Amino acid sequence: MDSKALSQERYTQYAQGYVTSKAHAKGAELERLLEIARPQPDWVALDVATGGGHTALAFAPHVTRVVATDLTLRMLEKAEAHVTSQGVTNVVFRPADAEDLPFEDETFDLVTCRIAPHHFPDCARFVQECARVLRAGGLLLVQDHVLPYDEAAARAVDDFERLRDPSHNRAFDEGEWRGMFEDAGLTVEHTEQIVKRHAFLDWAQRQGCSPETIEQLIEMVRNGPAIVTDWMQPQAWDTPEATFANHHIIIAGRKGKSQ
């Protein structure tokens, strides 16, 4: 099974959990994304891989319209039910592959994508597609997992994520993200890194991890090298109250006026 089919299978199964997930629905970074983007009332926005629809919901009051897309139809249905239940009427939902967006060139003023690109088989292609559908002067705003620059530590963190969710493809460090934006003709205007602390058991069970897999995840951290534990900052590990740190990047890039 290829990674896109695997992602569709898993997020069909676990869709509702991502609608109700506090880690996705709430968090100061949603307000931070609004502060960085400074959306305008006449904008048309695209939210790629909308998941539970939380980013689309946050931006909807500030723009004319949001088009929310996802590869997984079940996920899209759950997101639509969640968003419309809030009385929001200016979000439309479309199935779409993030690496092959079904929109004309220069359609959107803003493209957002939050906590999803680590699933994409070709993240550079995703960034290029976002640049293509942006209008001149438009903004691409991405939040996703970010890796440490140390190669061994980055590989260990990615392995931890992939054991929990086999549809996790890979995350990137900040330099790689900057490179993808620049290669797509986007001028990076802003980057920052944030730390989200996850309750370990809730995080693992959201993806249906078996007790055996949960024990493997615990062992990976318990026996991991110091550089990995320094990055993940586990607390109360191997107890029901266990938590760990998950590092994210927020990166914004502007499409040039001449493109």
C-alpha positions as CSV (number, residue, x, y, z in Angstrom):
1,M,0.0,0.0,0.0
2,D,1.5,3.4,-0.9
3,S,1.7,6.2,1.6
4,K,-1.3,8.1,0.3
5,A,-3.5,5.1,0.4
6,L,-2.3,4.3,3.9
7,S,-3.0,7.8,5.1
8,Q,-6.5,7.6,3.6
9,E,-7.1,4.3,5.4
10,R,-5.9,5.5,8.8
11,Y,-7.6,8.9,8.7
12,T,-10.9,7.3,7.6
13,Q,-10.7,5.2,10.7
14,Y,-9.6,7.9,13.1
15,A,-11.2,11.0,11.6
16,Q,-13.5,11.8,14.6
17,G,-10.6,11.8,17.0
18,Y,-8.9,14.6,15.0
19,V,-12.1,16.7,15.1
20,T,-12.3,16.4,18.9
21,S,-8.5,16.5,19.5
22,K,-7.6,19.4,21.8
23,A,-4.1,19.4,20.4
24,H,-5.5,20.3,16.9
25,A,-8.6,22.3,17.9
26,K,-7.0,24.6,20.3
27,G,-3.6,26.1,21.0
28,A,-2.1,29.5,21.0
29,E,-0.6,28.8,17.6
30,L,-3.9,29.2,15.8
31,E,-4.0,32.8,17.1
32,R,-0.4,33.1,16.1
33,L,-1.2,32.0,12.5
34,L,-3.8,34.8,12.3
35,E,-1.3,37.3,13.6
36,I,1.3,36.3,11.0
37,A,-1.1,36.1,8.1
38,R,-3.1,39.3,8.8
39,P,-6.0,38.1,6.7
40,Q,-8.1,40.7,4.9
41,P,-11.9,40.7,4.4
42,D,-11.7,40.4,0.6
43,W,-9.3,37.4,0.6
44,V,-10.1,33.9,-0.6
45,A,-8.1,31.3,1.4
46,L,-7.3,27.7,0.8
47,D,-6.7,25.3,3.7
48,V,-4.8,22.2,2.5
49,A,-5.2,18.9,4.3
50,T,-7.7,20.5,6.6
51,G,-8.1,17.5,9.0
52,G,-10.7,18.4,11.5
53,G,-11.3,21.8,9.9
54,H,-9.8,23.8,12.8
55,T,-7.6,26.1,10.8
56,A,-10.3,26.8,8.2
57,L,-12.7,27.6,11.1
58,A,-10.2,30.0,12.6
59,F,-9.7,31.9,9.4
60,A,-13.3,31.9,8.2
61,P,-14.4,35.0,10.1
62,H,-11.6,37.1,8.7
63,V,-11.9,36.4,4.9
64,T,-14.5,36.2,2.2
65,R,-14.3,32.5,1.7
66,V,-12.2,29.5,2.7
67,V,-11.8,26.4,0.5
68,A,-11.0,23.4,2.8
69,T,-9.5,20.4,1.2
70,D,-8.4,16.9,2.3
71,L,-7.4,13.7,0.6
72,T,-9.5,11.6,2.9
73,L,-13.3,11.9,2.2
74,R,-14.3,10.7,5.7
75,M,-12.0,13.3,7.2
76,L,-13.6,16.0,5.0
77,E,-17.1,14.9,5.9
78,K,-16.3,15.1,9.6
79,A,-14.6,18.5,9.2
80,E,-17.6,19.9,7.3
81,A,-20.0,18.7,10.0
82,H,-17.9,20.3,12.7
83,V,-17.5,23.6,10.9
84,T,-21.1,24.0,9.8
85,S,-22.3,23.1,13.3
86,Q,-20.6,26.3,14.4
87,G,-22.9,28.3,12.2
88,V,-20.1,29.1,9.7
89,T,-21.3,29.4,6.1
90,N,-18.3,30.7,4.1
91,V,-16.2,27.5,4.2
92,V,-16.6,25.1,1.2
93,F,-15.1,21.6,1.2
94,R,-13.3,19.9,-1.7
95,P,-11.4,16.6,-2.0
96,A,-7.9,17.3,-3.1
97,D,-4.4,15.8,-3.2
98,A,-2.0,18.3,-1.7
99,E,0.6,17.5,-4.4
100,D,-1.9,18.0,-7.3
101,L,-4.3,20.8,-6.3
102,P,-7.4,21.0,-8.5
103,F,-7.4,24.7,-8.8
104,E,-6.4,27.3,-11.5
105,D,-3.2,29.3,-11.2
106,E,-3.3,32.4,-9.0
107,T,-6.7,31.6,-7.4
108,F,-6.0,32.3,-3.7
109,D,-4.7,35.2,-1.5
110,L,-3.7,32.8,1.3
111,V,-2.8,29.1,1.5
112,T,-2.6,27.5,4.9
113,C,-1.6,24.0,5.9
114,R,-1.3,22.9,9.6
115,I,0.2,19.8,11.1
116,A,-0.1,17.7,7.9
117,P,2.9,18.0,5.5
118,H,4.8,15.2,7.4
119,H,2.4,12.9,5.7
120,F,3.1,14.0,2.1
121,P,5.3,11.8,0.0
122,D,6.6,14.8,-2.0
123,C,6.5,17.9,0.3
124,A,8.5,20.0,-2.2
125,R,5.8,19.3,-4.8
126,F,3.2,20.4,-2.3
127,V,5.0,23.7,-1.7
128,Q,5.3,24.2,-5.5
129,E,1.6,23.6,-5.9
130,C,0.7,26.1,-3.2
131,A,2.9,28.7,-4.9
132,R,1.2,28.0,-8.2
133,V,-2.3,28.6,-6.9
134,L,-1.3,31.7,-5.0
135,R,-2.0,35.1,-6.5
136,A,0.9,37.5,-6.9
137,G,1.7,38.8,-3.5
138,G,-0.1,35.9,-1.8
139,L,1.1,34.1,1.3
140,L,1.8,30.4,2.1
141,L,1.6,29.7,5.8
142,V,2.6,26.3,7.1
143,Q,2.8,24.8,10.6
144,D,4.3,21.3,10.9
145,H,6.6,19.1,12.9
146,V,10.2,20.3,12.7
147,L,13.3,18.1,13.3
148,P,16.6,18.9,15.0
149,Y,19.6,19.5,12.7
150,D,21.5,16.5,14.1
151,E,20.9,13.8,11.6
152,A,20.8,10.9,14.0
153,A,18.4,12.7,16.4
154,A,16.2,13.7,13.5
155,R,16.0,10.1,12.3
156,A,15.1,8.8,15.8
157,V,12.4,11.4,16.2
158,D,10.9,10.5,12.8
159,D,11.1,6.8,13.7
160,F,9.1,7.5,16.9
161,E,6.4,9.3,15.0
162,R,6.2,6.7,12.3
163,L,5.9,3.8,14.8
164,R,2.8,5.6,16.3
165,D,1.4,6.4,12.8
166,P,2.8,4.5,9.8
167,S,1.4,7.1,7.4
168,H,3.9,9.6,8.8
169,N,6.3,10.1,5.9
170,R,8.9,12.4,7.2
171,A,9.4,15.8,8.9
172,F,12.0,18.4,8.0
173,D,14.4,20.7,9.7
174,E,14.1,24.5,9.4
175,G,16.7,24.7,6.7
176,E,15.0,22.2,4.5
177,W,11.7,24.1,4.9
178,R,13.4,27.3,3.8
179,G,14.9,25.6,0.9
180,M,11.5,24.2,-0.3
181,F,9.9,27.6,-0.1
182,E,12.8,29.3,-1.9
183,D,12.9,26.7,-4.6
184,A,9.1,27.4,-5.2
185,G,9.8,31.1,-5.7
186,L,8.5,32.1,-2.3
187,T,10.3,34.7,-0.2
188,V,10.4,33.5,3.4
189,E,9.1,36.4,5.6
190,H,8.8,34.6,8.9
191,T,9.8,31.5,10.8
192,E,9.5,30.5,14.4
193,Q,9.5,27.3,16.3
194,I,7.1,26.4,19.0
195,V,6.9,23.5,21.4
196,K,3.6,21.6,22.0
197,R,3.5,19.2,24.9
198,H,1.4,16.1,24.4
199,A,-0.1,13.7,26.8
200,F,1.6,10.6,25.6
201,L,-1.3,8.1,26.0
202,D,-3.9,10.3,24.4
203,W,-1.4,11.0,21.5
204,A,-0.8,7.2,21.0
205,Q,-4.4,6.1,21.4
206,R,-5.6,8.7,18.9
207,Q,-3.9,6.5,16.3
208,G,-5.2,3.3,17.8
209,C,-1.8,2.1,19.0
210,S,-1.9,-1.4,20.6
211,P,-0.5,-1.9,24.1
212,E,2.5,-3.5,22.4
213,T,3.2,-0.5,20.3
214,I,2.8,1.8,23.2
215,E,5.4,-0.2,25.1
216,Q,7.7,0.0,22.1
217,L,7.3,3.8,22.0
218,I,8.0,4.0,25.7
219,E,11.2,2.0,25.2
220,M,12.3,4.1,22.3
221,V,12.4,7.2,24.6
222,R,13.6,5.4,27.7
223,N,16.6,4.0,25.8
224,G,17.2,6.8,23.4
225,P,20.4,8.9,23.2
226,A,20.6,12.0,25.3
227,I,20.2,14.3,22.2
228,V,16.8,12.7,21.6
229,T,15.6,12.9,25.1
230,D,16.8,16.5,25.3
231,W,14.7,17.3,22.2
232,M,11.6,15.4,23.4
233,Q,11.8,16.4,27.1
234,P,9.8,13.4,28.5
235,Q,8.1,13.9,31.8
236,A,6.6,11.3,34.2
237,W,7.7,8.8,31.5
238,D,6.2,5.3,31.8
239,T,3.3,6.5,33.9
240,P,-0.3,7.3,32.9
241,E,0.7,11.0,33.2
242,A,3.5,10.8,30.7
243,T,4.1,13.8,28.4
244,F,6.6,14.8,25.8
245,A,7.5,17.8,23.7
246,N,6.7,18.0,20.0
247,H,8.5,20.7,18.1
248,H,6.8,22.6,15.3
249,I,7.8,25.2,12.8
250,I,5.6,28.0,11.6
251,I,6.9,29.3,8.2
252,A,5.4,32.0,6.0
253,G,6.5,32.7,2.4
254,R,5.3,35.4,0.0
255,K,4.8,34.9,-3.8
256,G,6.5,37.7,-5.7
257,K,4.6,40.3,-7.6
258,S,6.3,39.4,-10.9
259,Q,5.4,35.6,-10.8
